[in-house]
Amino acid sequence: MIFGATSRIAARRAFTVSARQSGAHFKEGVYSNIPVKVRNRRIPFAVIHFGYFTLGFLVPFISSYVQLKKSGVL
């Protein structure tokens, strides 16, 4: 009973293309599926990427050094 009603609703469902995909601005290609600009940048993407992670890695060491220096251990 419930399965029959569900299958009738599913059979009536129409699939459509969204307005975003149907527009002329929809591009396909190698870099179309990522949210950041990789090609034709003033600063290369690799510099930003590795700089961000390097800074995140170094912050704990820098803060530890500062705190040890303040306490007089170093």
Residue pairs with C-beta under 8 A, 6 or more apart in sequence:
20 26
31 38
31 39
36 45
37 45
38 45
65 74
68 74
